[in-house]
Amino acid sequence: MQIDSFDLHYLLHAASLVEDRLRHRLADVGVSHSQARVIDALARMGAVSQVTLAREFGVTPASMSTMTARLIEAGFITRRVDPAEARSNIVDLTPKGRELLSDVHAAWRDIDTLIRDTMGADDAVHLATLTRNLRDRLGGKAPGTGSDRRLKASKQNKTG
């Protein structure tokens, strides 16, 4: 019996292993990876409607409502009725949420360091470039940015 090999399984398995490490690291902070991404997006976007936030993440408004409810309960974000549209809610970071952001970024840096230490610096940069290109070409983007400006700035700093 012939067993087929599919390259995508390496990507999926590696992503699962990295996400598991991240899940454990963020448990120290008290949020999930998805919640951390919402906190980060709100830090970049500022006060924004839940519908806009859902659109940025490519999820339904109901899914985002569930996510924001948990973050409100934890005291990381606030929700208020949009004064311009009574049927819409505006969410924003609380001071506690802004403090959490540095812990989230530290966890993300730790995982970047793990990848770099595991693969070597050159391979880690190459992996980041390839996966970013794949994300972009599949129509993905970092929520709240429209594009990954950090990469562009990084490339500009290296070239001049």
N, C-alpha and C positions, 0 to 999 in steps of 0.2 A: 504494500500500500504506500502510495506516494503522499508525503506530507508537504503541503505548500507552506512557504514562508512569506510573511507579509511584513514589509518594513514598518508599516504604521504601528505594529504591536510594540516595537522598541520605543517609539515616541510615547505611546499610551502608557506603557509600563513605567518608563522613566518619569513621566508626568505624575503618575500615581504615587511613586516613591517620594518624589520631591514634595508633592502636596501633603503626603502623610507627615513628613518632617516639619513642614510649615504648620500643619494643624497642631502638632505637639508644641511647637514654639509659640504659636499664638494662644494656646491654652493658658500659658503663663500670663498673658495680657487680658484674657477673658473675652475674646471675640473669635468668631470664625473667619476664615479667609474671605468669604463673601461680605461679611460685615466690615472687615478691615478695608476692603475695596470701596465700600460705600462711604466710610469715614474719609478715606483719601480723596474720593471724588468730590465730596462736599467741601473739603478744605480748598480744593481748586476752584470749584464752581460758586461757592458761597450759597446763600439762601436760594432755593430752587423748588419748583413744584415737584411733587412726587411723580407726576406724569412725565415730566422732563427727565427726571432721574431714571425712571423705568425705561424710557426710550434710550437713554445713554447706555444702559446695561443690556438692552435687548430682551427685557423681560416684560411680563404683563403688569399693568398697574396693580392688580391684586397681589401678585408675587412681591412687588416692591412694598406694598402696604404691609404685608406680613413682616418683611425685613425691617422696615422702619419702625414698626410697632415694638419689635424686640430691642432696637437701639434706643427708642424712647424710654422703654421700661428700665433699661440699664443706665439711663441718664446721659447718654452720649449725644443725642440729638433732641431737638424740639420740633413740634409740628403745630402749625397755626393755620387758620383759614386764610386763604389768599384774599386780601382786601379788594382786589380787582376782579376776582371770580369766586363767588361764594361756594361753588361746588368743587373748588380745587384747594388742596393743602400745600403749604410751603414748609419745607423741612430745612433745618440749619443745625450746625454743630453747637453744642453747649461748650462752656469752658472745659468741662470734664472730657468732652469729645476732642477738643483741640489738644489737651494734654495727652490723650491716648494716641494721637497721631504720631508723636515721637517714638512711642513704644512699638507701634505698628511698623514704622520705617526701620527701627532697629531690628525687628524680627525679619523683615525682608532683606536687610543687609546681611544678617546672619546666614540666611539661605543662599544669597548670592556668594558669600564667602565659602560656604559648604560646596557649592558647585565649582567655584574657582579652585578650591583646594583639592577637590576630587578629580577634576579634569585637567587642571593646569590653566593658567591665565589665558593663553592663546585660544585653546579649545573652548573655554567658557565664553570668550568674546565672540568666537565664530558661531557657537550654539545660539547665543542671544541674537545675533544678527539674522541667522537662518530662521529662527522661530518668530522673530518680529516680522520678517518678510512674509512668512507663511500667514501669520495673523492678518497682516495688511492686505495681502492678495486675496484672502478669503473674505475681506470686507470688515474685518475687526478693527477696533481702535481702543485706546485707553479712554474710559468714560470721562467726559468733561474736558477733553483736550482737542478733539477733532483729528489729532495726529500725535505722534510721539515726538514732541518738541525736544525732549531731553536728548534723544539720539542725534537729532539735527545739530543741537548746540554742542554735543560731544564731538561730532565730526568736524564742526567748524573750529573748535578749540585745537584739534589735532592737526588740522591743515593750515591753520593760519590764524 
